[in-house]
Amino acid sequence: MRVLHTSDWHIGRTLYGRKRYEEFEAFLNWLAETIQQHEIDALLVAGDVFDTSTPSHRAQELYYRFLCWVAASSCRHVIVVAGNHDSPSFLNAPKELLKALDVHVVGSTTSDLEEEVLVLRNEQDAPELIVCAVPYLRDRDIRVAEAGESVEDKERKLIDGIRTHYAAVAALAEQKREELGGDIPIVAMGHLFTAGGQTVDGDGVRELYVGSLAHVTAEVFPASFDYLALGHLHVPQKVKGSETMRYSGSPLPMGFGEAKQQKSVCRVAFDPIEGHSRAASVQLIDVPVFQKLERIKGDWGGISSRLLELSAMGPPNGLRIWLEVIYEGDEVVGDLRERLEAAIAGTPMEILRIKNNRIIDRMLGQIHAEETLDDLNVNDVFERCLAIHEVPEDQRPELLRVYRETLSSLYEDDVQAQ
């Protein structure tokens, strides 16, 4: 049994106004070829298929075209769970139709755990894999709000809710395995943030719950899982060093902070080892670069030198190079954009973003050295406002808590409206 684990496609995401449909299409074409080349039996997509809850027609076209291709290939099963960027109702809408193609979609959790525990069968109708297809667990799915509860109470309830849910699906999966007989592997899916997880600048990873990131520990997941396929973090990584608990990471760099990161998908094989058919071996398959990104930082001398190097190298595999330029020199350069445009004229390079930290520092009076508004998240901005207005320190935690609850409520209402 060969499984391919991927996540965080974010189809439809733009980068500083540039649409990236050609990249997404190139990735999905490559993924289809990889499935065929490696003789994959089951594809697991661990959330954030789309970048927004209302994907464009082009994004939907790419998604459904890919699913149709996989259904016609040697891959017998596709399991898709929703991430925090996805609309549960949108993903679920065609689920009954997609079942006819052996594509199983779980957009949200329900009271019936049977919807999340799937028994996959081979061409001889024999069970070959049990999948606990757990989608992103929203706050309202796992926690009952109570008046007057503290942030710590909410955090504890969230973690307990996640732990309880995974324990329940694991118990049902083990029951099914016992009823079916045989040593059938159990694979679990999820879309969440584990403690110690690695993120990078500009990856767009959102805080998932009010008050904290609700980082769960590896101990939350039952030992009966033979492999855990996670989504949400864009950096490919193991959970607590485990070979069989992994984030596949996003297949495309979501921002310039991921430009130098090698993207990959996880090929998981369940081959009999000393009579044990549930031993999982994992191989990372590198994803090619479909759009070259480069971040250049430094003074004018360093920036111009790097631009000359890139120009001399020529376009990699015929690709244009998208640039983010961050000027950090001591000299005030008021015509930075004009200099940069002149330096890249006639080359395969295109500048998507320019940050002139020297000019910004002068405008802000260097109140916050080496910092721009782009470096702050919504919580940072609110905290700065509290400081500027000299709000007493003992009042700030409660104001920040209410502010985060308001943001979360607005986001949840937006999702429900979709």
Sequence and secondary structure as in RCSB ss.txt:
>XXXX:A:sequence
MRVLHTSDWHIGRTLYGRKRYEEFEAFLNWLAETIQQHEIDALLVAGDVFDTSTPSHRAQELYYRFLCWVAASSC
RHVIVVAGNHDSPSFLNAPKELLKALDVHVVGSTTSDLEEEVLVLRNEQDAPELIVCAVPYLRDRDIRVAEAGES
VEDKERKLIDGIRTHYAAVAALAEQKREELGGDIPIVAMGHLFTAGGQTVDGDGVRELYVGSLAHVTAEVFPASF
DYLALGHLHVPQKVKGSETMRYSGSPLPMGFGEAKQQKSVCRVAFDPIEGHSRAASVQLIDVPVFQKLERIKGDW
GGISSRLLELSAMGPPNGLRIWLEVIYEGDEVVGDLRERLEAAIAGTPMEILRIKNNRIIDRMLGQIHAEETLDD
LNVNDVFERCLAIHEVPEDQRPELLRVYRETLSSLYEDDVQAQ
>XXXX:A:secstr
 EEEEE    BT  BTTB  HHHHHHHHHHHHHHHHHTT SEEEEES  BSSSS  HHHHHHHHHHHHHHHTSS 
 EEEEE  TTS HHHHHTTHHHHHTTTEEEE S  S GGGTEEEEE TTS EEEEEEE     HHHH    TT  
HHHHHHHHHHHHHHHHHHHHHHHHHHHHHH S   EEEEEE  BTT    TT      BTTB   B GGGS TT 
SEEEEES SS EEETTEEEEEE   SS SSGGGTT   EEEEEEE  BTTBTT EEEEEEE   SSEEEEEEESH
HHHHHHHHHHHHH  GGG  EEEEEEE  SS  TTHHHHHHHHHTTSSEEEEEEEEHHHHHHHTTTSSTT  GGG
  HHHHHHHHHHHTT  GGGHHHHHHHHHHHHHHHHHHHHHH 
